[in-house]
Amino acid sequence: MRMEGKVAVVTGGAAGIGQATAQKLCDLGASVAILDRNAEAGEESVAALEKSGYTASYFSCDVTVESEVKTAIAAAVARYGGLHILVSNAGIQRYGDVVTTTPKLWDETMDVHVKGCFHATKYAIPAMLASGGGAIVIVASVQSFTAINNSVAYVAAKHALLGITRSIALDFASRNVRANCVCPGAIDTPMLRQTAHLTGSPEKMLEAIGRMHALGRIGLPEEVANAIAFLASDEASFITGTSLIVDGGLLVPTGGMGFQESGIGTEGKQ
Protein backbone atom coordinates (compact mmCIF):
# COMPACT_ATOMS: atom_id res chain seq x y z
CA MET A 1 0.00 0.00 0.00
CA ARG A 2 2.42 2.63 -1.27
CA MET A 3 1.60 6.16 -2.40
CA GLU A 4 4.80 7.52 -3.91
CA GLY A 5 3.98 10.14 -6.51
CA LYS A 6 0.49 10.70 -5.09
CA VAL A 7 -0.74 14.09 -3.89
CA ALA A 8 -3.30 14.27 -1.09
CA VAL A 9 -5.40 17.05 0.42
CA VAL A 10 -6.69 16.60 3.97
CA THR A 11 -9.24 19.09 5.29
CA GLY A 12 -9.25 19.57 9.04
CA GLY A 13 -5.76 18.09 8.94
CA ALA A 14 -4.26 20.00 11.84
CA ALA A 15 -5.56 17.82 14.66
CA GLY A 16 -7.22 14.54 15.58
CA ILE A 17 -8.17 12.14 12.80
CA GLY A 18 -7.06 14.61 10.12
CA GLN A 19 -3.60 14.99 11.60
CA ALA A 20 -3.19 11.23 11.99
CA THR A 21 -4.32 10.78 8.38
CA ALA A 22 -1.82 13.32 7.08
CA GLN A 23 0.90 11.44 8.98
CA LYS A 24 -0.22 8.07 7.60
CA LEU A 25 -0.38 9.27 3.99
CA CYS A 26 3.08 10.78 4.35
CA ASP A 27 4.33 7.49 5.82
CA LEU A 28 3.10 5.79 2.64
CA GLY A 29 4.96 8.23 0.43
CA ALA A 30 2.34 10.82 -0.55
CA SER A 31 2.84 14.57 -0.65
CA VAL A 32 0.20 16.04 1.67
CA ALA A 33 -1.51 19.41 1.78
CA ILE A 34 -3.18 20.17 5.11
CA LEU A 35 -6.15 22.53 4.90
CA ASP A 36 -7.32 23.93 8.22
CA ARG A 37 -8.54 27.21 9.70
CA ASN A 38 -6.26 26.78 12.73
CA ALA A 39 -3.04 28.27 11.37
CA GLU A 40 -0.93 27.59 14.45
CA ALA A 41 -1.87 23.91 14.64
CA GLY A 42 -1.60 23.51 10.88
CA GLU A 43 1.89 24.95 10.71
CA GLU A 44 3.00 22.87 13.69
CA SER A 45 1.70 19.71 12.05
CA VAL A 46 3.53 20.46 8.81
CA ALA A 47 6.73 21.34 10.66
CA ALA A 48 6.65 17.96 12.42
CA LEU A 49 6.12 16.15 9.11
CA GLU A 50 8.92 18.05 7.41
CA LYS A 51 11.23 17.31 10.33
CA SER A 52 10.64 13.63 9.62
CA GLY A 53 11.66 14.16 6.01
CA TYR A 54 8.16 14.17 4.53
CA THR A 55 6.71 16.49 1.89
CA ALA A 56 3.84 18.49 3.37
CA SER A 57 2.38 21.99 3.25
CA TYR A 58 -0.19 23.96 5.21
CA PHE A 59 -2.83 26.07 3.49
CA SER A 60 -5.07 28.32 5.55
CA CYS A 61 -8.66 27.43 4.74
CA ASP A 62 -12.13 27.67 6.24
CA VAL A 63 -14.08 24.95 4.41
CA THR A 64 -17.33 26.89 4.81
CA VAL A 65 -15.97 29.66 2.55
CA GLU A 66 -16.03 28.54 -1.08
CA SER A 67 -13.39 30.97 -2.29
CA GLU A 68 -10.92 29.82 0.37
CA VAL A 69 -11.38 26.17 -0.55
CA LYS A 70 -11.01 26.92 -4.26
CA THR A 71 -7.83 28.93 -3.65
CA ALA A 72 -6.28 26.41 -1.25
CA ILE A 73 -6.85 23.40 -3.49
CA ALA A 74 -5.58 25.29 -6.53
CA ALA A 75 -2.46 26.26 -4.59
CA ALA A 76 -1.85 22.66 -3.51
CA VAL A 77 -2.28 21.41 -7.08
CA ALA A 78 0.09 24.07 -8.39
CA ARG A 79 2.71 23.20 -5.77
CA TYR A 80 2.65 19.45 -6.25
CA GLY A 81 1.53 19.13 -9.87
CA GLY A 82 -1.74 17.30 -9.45
CA LEU A 83 -4.21 15.75 -7.01
CA HIS A 84 -5.01 12.09 -6.42
CA ILE A 85 -6.52 11.87 -2.92
CA LEU A 86 -8.98 14.01 -0.97
CA VAL A 87 -9.81 13.32 2.66
CA SER A 88 -12.78 15.48 3.66
CA ASN A 89 -12.46 15.45 7.41
CA ALA A 90 -13.24 18.93 8.79
CA GLY A 91 -15.94 18.79 11.44
CA ILE A 92 -17.33 20.26 14.64
CA GLN A 93 -19.66 19.02 17.38
CA ARG A 94 -22.64 21.06 18.55
CA TYR A 95 -25.52 20.14 20.82
CA GLY A 96 -29.26 20.72 20.96
CA ASP A 97 -32.52 19.05 20.02
CA VAL A 98 -34.80 20.26 17.25
CA VAL A 99 -36.46 22.76 19.59
CA THR A 100 -33.43 24.12 21.41
CA THR A 101 -31.11 24.24 18.39
CA THR A 102 -30.93 27.79 17.06
CA PRO A 103 -30.87 28.50 13.32
CA LYS A 104 -27.35 29.87 13.80
CA LEU A 105 -26.13 26.65 15.42
CA TRP A 106 -27.87 24.54 12.77
CA ASP A 107 -26.28 26.53 9.96
CA GLU A 108 -22.84 26.43 11.58
CA THR A 109 -22.94 22.65 11.93
CA MET A 110 -24.30 21.99 8.46
CA ASP A 111 -21.92 24.50 6.89
CA VAL A 112 -18.79 22.86 8.29
CA HIS A 113 -19.81 19.26 7.62
CA VAL A 114 -22.02 19.35 4.55
CA LYS A 115 -21.17 22.56 2.74
CA GLY A 116 -17.51 22.09 3.64
CA CYS A 117 -17.52 18.62 2.07
CA PHE A 118 -19.38 19.99 -0.96
CA HIS A 119 -16.80 22.72 -1.43
CA ALA A 120 -13.85 20.36 -1.03
CA THR A 121 -15.16 17.76 -3.47
CA LYS A 122 -16.35 20.40 -5.94
CA TYR A 123 -12.82 21.74 -6.42
CA ALA A 124 -10.87 18.53 -5.84
CA ILE A 125 -12.64 16.42 -8.44
CA PRO A 126 -11.65 18.52 -11.50
CA ALA A 127 -8.03 18.36 -10.34
CA MET A 128 -8.34 14.60 -9.93
CA LEU A 129 -9.80 14.23 -13.41
CA ALA A 130 -6.89 16.21 -14.80
CA SER A 131 -4.55 13.83 -12.95
CA GLY A 132 -6.19 10.72 -14.39
CA GLY A 133 -8.52 9.94 -11.50
CA GLY A 134 -8.42 9.69 -7.76
CA ALA A 135 -9.97 8.63 -4.48
CA ILE A 136 -12.14 10.60 -2.07
CA VAL A 137 -12.61 9.55 1.53
CA ILE A 138 -15.23 11.41 3.56
CA VAL A 139 -15.13 11.18 7.34
CA ALA A 140 -18.66 10.54 8.53
CA SER A 141 -19.64 8.83 11.81
CA VAL A 142 -21.53 5.99 13.41
CA GLN A 143 -24.12 8.73 13.79
CA SER A 144 -24.58 8.50 10.03
CA PHE A 145 -26.61 5.37 10.87
CA THR A 146 -27.91 6.03 14.36
CA ALA A 147 -28.22 8.96 16.77
CA ILE A 148 -27.42 10.20 20.23
CA ASN A 149 -29.71 12.51 22.08
CA ASN A 150 -29.47 16.30 21.95
CA SER A 151 -27.43 16.34 18.72
CA VAL A 152 -29.90 16.88 15.89
CA ALA A 153 -27.69 19.11 13.74
CA TYR A 154 -24.64 16.85 14.05
CA VAL A 155 -26.65 13.69 13.36
CA ALA A 156 -28.36 15.25 10.34
CA ALA A 157 -25.04 16.47 8.95
CA LYS A 158 -23.39 13.07 9.32
CA HIS A 159 -26.34 11.36 7.64
CA ALA A 160 -26.01 13.81 4.76
CA LEU A 161 -22.38 12.84 4.20
CA LEU A 162 -23.48 9.32 3.26
CA GLY A 163 -25.65 10.77 0.52
CA ILE A 164 -22.83 12.93 -0.79
CA THR A 165 -20.50 9.91 -0.85
CA ARG A 166 -22.93 7.76 -2.80
CA SER A 167 -23.78 10.51 -5.27
CA ILE A 168 -20.13 11.23 -6.05
CA ALA A 169 -19.37 7.52 -6.40
CA LEU A 170 -22.17 7.13 -8.93
CA ASP A 171 -21.55 10.32 -10.87
CA PHE A 172 -17.79 9.90 -11.32
CA ALA A 173 -17.23 6.13 -11.43
CA SER A 174 -16.85 6.16 -15.20
CA ARG A 175 -14.13 8.81 -14.89
CA ASN A 176 -11.95 6.85 -12.48
CA VAL A 177 -12.87 8.73 -9.30
CA ARG A 178 -13.90 6.63 -6.31
CA ALA A 179 -15.68 7.94 -3.21
CA ASN A 180 -16.10 6.19 0.11
CA CYS A 181 -16.56 7.21 3.72
CA VAL A 182 -15.35 6.02 7.07
CA CYS A 183 -17.69 6.05 10.03
CA PRO A 184 -15.79 6.17 13.32
CA GLY A 185 -17.09 5.46 16.77
CA ALA A 186 -15.71 7.44 19.70
CA ILE A 187 -12.12 8.40 18.92
CA ASP A 188 -9.62 10.00 21.30
CA THR A 189 -9.44 13.42 19.67
CA PRO A 190 -9.43 16.97 21.05
CA MET A 191 -13.10 17.24 20.08
CA LEU A 192 -14.06 14.19 22.16
CA ARG A 193 -12.07 15.44 25.15
CA GLN A 194 -13.69 18.87 24.88
CA THR A 195 -17.06 17.15 24.96
CA ALA A 196 -16.08 15.14 28.03
CA HIS A 197 -15.03 18.32 29.82
CA LEU A 198 -18.57 19.66 29.43
CA THR A 199 -19.46 17.21 32.20
CA GLY A 200 -18.37 17.47 35.79
CA SER A 201 -16.27 14.30 35.59
CA PRO A 202 -14.45 14.10 32.23
CA GLU A 203 -12.41 11.00 33.08
CA LYS A 204 -15.50 9.12 34.22
CA MET A 205 -17.26 10.22 31.04
CA LEU A 206 -14.40 8.96 28.86
CA GLU A 207 -14.40 5.65 30.76
CA ALA A 208 -18.14 5.30 30.20
CA ILE A 209 -17.76 6.09 26.50
CA GLY A 210 -15.09 3.43 26.21
CA ARG A 211 -17.42 0.83 27.71
CA MET A 212 -19.97 1.54 24.97
CA HIS A 213 -17.71 -0.26 22.49
CA ALA A 214 -17.55 -4.04 22.27
CA LEU A 215 -13.74 -3.79 22.39
CA GLY A 216 -14.10 -1.92 25.68
CA ARG A 217 -12.17 1.22 24.79
CA ILE A 218 -12.12 4.46 22.83
CA GLY A 219 -10.42 4.29 19.43
CA LEU A 220 -7.23 6.05 18.39
CA PRO A 221 -6.97 8.56 15.51
CA GLU A 222 -4.30 6.35 13.94
CA GLU A 223 -6.77 3.45 13.75
CA VAL A 224 -9.16 5.55 11.69
CA ALA A 225 -6.28 6.89 9.60
CA ASN A 226 -5.34 3.31 8.68
CA ALA A 227 -8.84 2.73 7.32
CA ILE A 228 -8.80 6.03 5.43
CA ALA A 229 -5.45 5.20 3.87
CA PHE A 230 -6.73 1.84 2.70
CA LEU A 231 -9.79 3.34 1.02
CA ALA A 232 -7.61 6.01 -0.59
CA SER A 233 -5.10 3.47 -1.88
CA ASP A 234 -5.01 1.39 -5.04
CA GLU A 235 -5.61 -1.64 -2.81
CA ALA A 236 -9.26 -0.50 -2.66
CA SER A 237 -9.57 -0.07 -6.43
CA PHE A 238 -12.90 -1.95 -6.63
CA ILE A 239 -14.49 -0.23 -3.64
CA THR A 240 -16.66 2.84 -4.16
CA GLY A 241 -19.87 4.28 -2.74
CA THR A 242 -19.57 2.39 0.52
CA SER A 243 -19.02 3.15 4.18
CA LEU A 244 -16.42 1.50 6.40
CA ILE A 245 -17.46 1.45 10.04
CA VAL A 246 -14.47 1.86 12.37
CA ASP A 247 -16.17 1.74 15.74
CA GLY A 248 -14.69 -1.00 17.92
CA GLY A 249 -18.01 -2.83 17.76
CA LEU A 250 -20.07 0.11 19.03
CA LEU A 251 -23.00 -0.62 16.71
CA VAL A 252 -22.97 -4.40 17.21
CA PRO A 253 -24.66 -5.11 20.58
CA THR A 254 -28.45 -4.92 20.60
CA GLY A 255 -29.44 -2.54 23.37
CA GLY A 256 -25.86 -1.42 23.91
CA MET A 257 -23.09 -2.94 25.99
CA GLY A 258 -24.84 -2.11 29.27
CA PHE A 259 -27.79 -4.24 28.20
CA GLN A 260 -25.55 -7.04 27.01
CA GLU A 261 -23.60 -7.08 30.26
CA SER A 262 -26.50 -6.88 32.67
CA GLY A 263 -29.58 -8.08 30.81
CA ILE A 264 -30.55 -10.73 28.32
CA GLY A 265 -27.11 -10.55 26.77
CA THR A 266 -25.67 -12.28 29.81
CA GLU A 267 -28.04 -15.27 29.66
CA GLY A 268 -26.21 -18.55 29.33
CA LYS A 269 -22.84 -17.15 30.41
CA GLN A 270 -20.86 -19.34 32.75
Number of C-alpha atoms within 10 A of each C-alpha: 12 15 20 13 14 22 28 30 31 26 29 26 30 27 21 21 27 29 23 21 27 30 23 18 29 25 17 16 18 24 23 30 29 29 31 27 19 16 15 12 16 23 19 14 23 24 16 13 19 14 10 11 11 20 17 25 21 25 23 18 23 20 29 21 14 18 12 19 26 17 15 25 24 17 14 24 21 11 12 18 14 22 31 27 31 26 29 28 28 28 23 14 16 16 18 16 12 13 8 11 17 13 11 9 15 19 14 17 25 23 20 22 28 23 20 24 25 19 21 29 24 15 17 25 22 13 21 24 17 12 16 14 20 27 27 29 27 26 27 30 27 23 19 20 14 11 16 10 9 16 17 20 25 25 25 18 23 25 20 16 23 23 13 19 25 18 14 20 22 14 12 15 15 10 12 14 23 29 30 27 28 24 22 25 24 23 24 18 17 12 15 16 15 12 16 17 14 10 11 9 10 15 13 12 17 19 13 14 19 21 17 22 22 17 13 16 20 23 20 16 20 19 16 25 22 16 20 26 23 15 27 27 20 15 12 15 15 8 16 22 19 16 23 18 20 22 25 20 15 25 20 12 16 12 12 16 20 13 13 15 12 10 11 11 16 11 10 6 5 4
